[in-house]
Amino acid sequence: MTHRRVVITGMGAVSALGQGLDATWSALDEGRGGITRIERRVGDSEIHTFAGPAAVCVPLNAKALEQRSGPRPLAHLDPFAAFAVIAGHEAMERAGLLDHPVLEQRTAMIWGCGSGGNQTIEDSYARSFLKGATNVHPLSIPKQMISAPVSHLSMMFGVQGPAFTIASACASSGHAIGEGLWMIRSGRTQVAVVGGSEAALTYGSWKGWIALQAMSDDTCRPFSIQRRGMVLGEGAAALVLEDYEHARARGAHIFAELAGYGATSDAHHITAPHGRGAEAAIRAAHADAGLALDAPILISSHGTGTPLNDKIESAALRNVYGDSLAQNRVIATKSSHGHLIGGGGALELVTAIQAMNAGVVPAVLNGLGPDPDAEAPLAWEREERRFDAVISNSFAFGGLNSALIARRI
């Protein structure tokens, strides 16, 4: 089967590492992490409090957005939608597609998110249960709905093609990117704006993750000895995918070719991963890209820092790549920007592409030494090394897996 080549012509990001692609990459390249300790409460409640390590998104600068959309463009958005429009605007601006005719009918928008407007939902509950109110804010439903980011993005850019949200836990944005790839390949569209966002640093979300015993009480140290769990982060990343011939004809800058996509499910357990699904997704991405498993590749791991997940993921990498794994490098950027849940896959693909183009392997932070039970060729220190391809893996609760391969063009 022949299909259209798909390239990435725009990228944008916002997280605890900074706002914008350049700020994000500078922090990673320099080994500056965004994980800090927070202490928060719900309103004035003395008992509804939470504290611990988190990767809090930087304050948003909406000046560039205001020039397009008018004053206070983020005023009525839940944070997960605000992050999305900031990252999406940057990606579209970098792609040179703002107000381009292709946006009206030949562009799709696919967004990934795991849980929707957590802050809006929590504000409604606090208003009702803590303050005794008998009503909630009139915009509660539009703000909290999981499709809000893609709706605001489509309205902002005048996109009238297919626009929808994919919700598959931590694989949400990985799936969104992969499905955007196939929409272009199949000829359904010429451009796809894809990515993901999450804003889950709220009381209810935090307590839920604590109850699962998945959260670290110190920091995120993927694949390390004495790793204690994940650290919640927040933010967004967006990519503009484009038919190669369309991008070339308009002289667009190309960051990379999006060459391969694999998606599988474990069919095993709602929280415990099974390596067979991860392995199958990685193999499928390589087959789709036509990239041999013994070709050198930079591996952006899911790398949550939880004892079981890292062990299963490292075993999957060894099983897939065999002796060839030693020539690769594994990065784990959640040690820097925390776990963005549904938005994680998009941010990790963006940063992996930046690393590939810079010829740099960013260091895994916070490590206390390699764990023999989670063995992999990890970049414990920054390296200057050229790879011509990257794979970004996202393995979600419920056994939902995504693997994406991008390469130089």
ABEGO torsion letter per residue (X at the ends): XBBBBBBBABBBBBBAAEBEAAAAAAAAAAGBBABBBBBBBBEABAABBBBEBBBBBBBBBAAAAAAAAEBGAAAABBAAAAAAAAAAAAAAAAAGABGBAAAAAABBBBBBBAAEBAAAAAAAAAAAAAAGBABBBAAAAAAABAAAAAAAAAAAAGBABBBBBBBBEAAAAAAAAAAAAAAAAAGABABBBBEBBBBABBAAAAAAAAAAGABBAABBBBGBBGBAEBBBBBEBBBBBBBBAAAAAAAGBBBABBBABBBBBBAGABAABBBAAAAAAAAAAAAAAAGBBAABBBBBBBAGAGBAAAAAAAAAAAAAAAEAAAAABBBBBAAAAAEBAEAAAAAAAAAAAAAAAAAGBBBBBBGBAEBBAABBBBBBABBBBBBBABBBBBBBBBGGBBBBBBBBBX
